[in-house]
Amino acid sequence: MHSNPWKILAAKNVYENPWIHVTEFEVLNPKGKESIYGKVSFKNRAVGVVAIDSESQVFLVGQYRFTLEQYSWELPEGGSPIDESLLATAKRELLEETGIKAKKWEHLLDIHLSNSVTDEFGCIYLATDLEYGESNPEDTEVLMVKKLHLDSAIDMIYKGEITDSLTIAGLLRTKLLFIERKIN
């Protein structure tokens, strides 16, 4: 472990809404100079799901992202309230966004999504042995569901068609997992 080279002199809450709060810190930076640092803290944790069938077909969700001002292809994903387990959120989001239930669940990885300005934590699950039903997206979501082979989804990453960090990490980890299991 490394020691913290930053010294906090003061902190003030500069903005808050139901999803985030922003704190501005007066600090001594690692060189000992006075500075400020802003931190965005999320009130939920991010959860993504790689749902994959027996033919290595994965499910992506497409939607227009307000913050990016562009369309985005992503894993089924959403926010996990602190009082809900990460797995319960994964199951809820997969069903809500795609209509899919999975009989088997496996934790794939944990991820910090943009650790220079936020403490946002993400978790990604692998869902297999799938059952299909009707989706029920939230009122704020206009979603399109796409089913494609895992390798085609990874090609979308290489072409810059997928830029969401949870999705990139989840799909690449799934591909590595499949390679590891075939080798062993």
Beta strands, then each sheet from edge to edge (+ up, - down):
strand 1: 7-16
strand 2: 20-28
strand 3: 34-42
strand 4: 44-51
strand 5: 57-65
strand 6: 70-74
strand 7: 77-81
strand 8: 100-112
strand 9: 121-132
strand 10: 144-149
sheet 1: 1+ 2- 3+
sheet 2: 7+ 4- 9- 8+
sheet 3: 6+ 5- 10+
end
